[in-house]
């Protein structure tokens, strides 16, 4: 009963963070991005293009895209998407519908790019810390990652790059440049909210039942690991230590996955300032592909 109560409190906190994060993103959209036509990627960016072309309500447009994308998510990705993605997908346009009359904070596109990027990044970072998402094009990114075998970074660049490219149809080149600036600030602010300045974690795990943890790392997180033989200092017994290197945005999920598999597991995490190899270095991956498929 105690564990159930704690689990409920943690989930309640996550849902509260998602609500707060969506509110911050919605305010940033109305204060900075929409009045200055800053198309920073995603469904929110597309809604700005649609608003400029056809005067469609951003809230209605986002509902119209998010709901089919959620259906696609359940069909292609399964129920593992969770209720937090559904909540974020529906809450953001819900808040936008109530903030439609909010006056812009600035009409300077440079200030709008800077502050819109920071506030949007803070809101999204809070949502991601709660293991949620605002759905939208992030679902397309996950589909491309799973079925086209593209890294998350490449998938994100393709999807958000396509959204920003559509802005060229409607807005001038300078506006699109401001949008690229905002997108960069958003991505860096998300990292700072979630992780600080370090971007990867080297995690060491010692457990009396490592097989359960191995299974979860391989199949739930889709990450690899290294087995290291160690000897316990207290009982001088042979033990097995797992070393996992992951992007820091996945650390919370890894920690919870390990403790769910073995509540008594010993976990140590250190920052990894530079990691090279498949899944971490895009340059390394492209180099390997060129070696195997020259031309």
RALIN-V717796 format. One record per pair of residues at least 24 apart in sequence whose C-alpha atoms are under 7 Angstrom apart, sorted by the first residue. I is the first residue (numbers start at 1). J is the second residue. D is the distance in Angstrom with one decimal. If there is no record, write none. Layout:
BEGIN
I,J,D ; I,J,D
END
This chain:
BEGIN
14,130,4.7 ; 17,126,6.2 ; 17,127,6.2 ; 17,130,6.3 ; 18,88,6.6 ; 18,126,6.9 ; 18,127,4.7 ; 18,130,6.6 ; 18,132,6.7 ; 21,123,4.1 ; 21,124,6.0 ; 21,126,5.4 ; 21,127,5.3 ; 22,88,6.8 ; 22,91,6.5 ; 22,92,5.2 ; 22,123,6.3 ; 23,95,6.4 ; 24,119,6.7 ; 24,120,6.8 ; 24,123,5.1 ; 25,119,6.7 ; 25,120,4.8 ; 25,123,5.1 ; 25,124,6.9 ; 26,92,6.2 ; 26,95,6.2 ; 26,96,5.6 ; 28,116,5.5 ; 28,119,5.8 ; 28,120,5.8 ; 30,99,7.0 ; 30,102,6.5 ; 30,104,6.5 ; 31,103,6.6 ; 31,104,4.3 ; 31,105,5.0 ; 32,104,6.2 ; 32,105,6.3 ; 32,106,6.6 ; 32,112,4.7 ; 32,116,5.2 ; 33,112,6.4 ; 33,116,6.0 ; 35,104,6.2 ; 35,107,7.0 ; 36,107,6.3 ; 36,109,5.8 ; 36,112,6.8 ; 38,113,6.9 ; 38,175,6.7 ; 38,178,6.6 ; 38,179,4.9 ; 39,164,6.1 ; 39,167,6.7 ; 39,179,5.1 ; 40,164,6.8 ; 40,179,5.2 ; 40,180,6.7 ; 40,182,6.0 ; 40,183,4.9 ; 41,160,4.6 ; 41,163,5.3 ; 41,164,5.8 ; 41,183,7.0 ; 42,136,6.5 ; 42,137,5.3 ; 42,160,5.9 ; 42,163,6.6 ; 43,136,5.5 ; 43,137,6.2 ; 45,163,6.8 ; 46,163,6.4 ; 49,167,6.3 ; 49,170,6.9 ; 59,93,4.4 ; 59,94,6.7 ; 59,96,5.5 ; 59,97,5.5 ; 62,93,6.1 ; 63,90,7.0 ; 63,93,6.4 ; 66,135,6.7 ; 66,136,5.3 ; 69,136,6.5 ; 69,139,6.8 ; 73,139,6.2 ; 84,132,4.9 ; 84,133,6.8 ; 85,132,5.4 ; 85,133,4.9 ; 85,134,6.0 ; 85,135,5.6 ; 88,132,6.9 ; 88,133,5.7 ; 88,134,4.3 ; 88,135,6.7 ; 89,134,4.5 ; 89,135,5.0 ; 89,136,6.9 ; 109,178,6.9 ; 110,178,6.8 ; 113,178,5.9 ; 113,179,6.7 ; 113,181,6.4 ; 113,182,4.7 ; 114,182,6.2 ; 116,182,6.8 ; 117,182,4.6 ; 117,183,6.6 ; 117,185,5.0 ; 117,186,4.6 ; 118,185,6.3 ; 118,186,5.9 ; 118,189,6.0 ; 120,186,6.2 ; 121,186,4.2 ; 121,187,6.5 ; 121,189,4.8 ; 121,190,4.8 ; 122,189,6.2 ; 122,190,6.1 ; 122,193,6.3 ; 124,190,6.4 ; 125,190,4.4 ; 125,193,5.4 ; 125,194,5.8 ; 126,193,7.0 ; 129,194,6.0 ; 151,279,6.9 ; 194,249,6.6 ; 195,248,6.1 ; 195,249,6.7 ; 198,271,6.3 ; 198,273,6.4 ; 199,247,6.1 ; 199,248,5.4 ; 200,246,5.8 ; 200,247,4.4 ; 200,248,4.7 ; 200,271,6.0 ; 200,272,5.1 ; 200,273,6.7 ; 201,245,5.7 ; 201,246,5.5 ; 201,247,6.1 ; 201,248,5.5 ; 201,269,6.3 ; 201,270,5.6 ; 201,271,4.7 ; 201,272,5.2 ; 202,244,5.9 ; 202,245,4.5 ; 202,246,6.7 ; 202,269,5.6 ; 202,270,5.2 ; 202,271,6.0 ; 202,272,5.8 ; 203,243,5.7 ; 203,244,5.1 ; 203,245,6.1 ; 203,267,7.0 ; 203,268,5.7 ; 203,269,4.3 ; 203,270,6.4 ; 204,241,6.6 ; 204,242,5.7 ; 204,243,4.6 ; 204,244,6.5 ; 204,267,5.7 ; 204,268,5.1 ; 204,269,6.3 ; 205,241,5.5 ; 205,242,5.0 ; 205,243,6.5 ; 205,265,6.8 ; 205,266,5.7 ; 205,267,4.7 ; 205,268,6.6 ; 206,240,6.4 ; 206,241,4.7 ; 206,242,6.5 ; 206,265,5.9 ; 206,266,5.0 ; 206,267,6.6 ; 207,265,4.7 ; 207,266,6.4 ; 212,261,5.9 ; 213,258,5.8 ; 213,261,5.8 ; 216,257,7.0
END
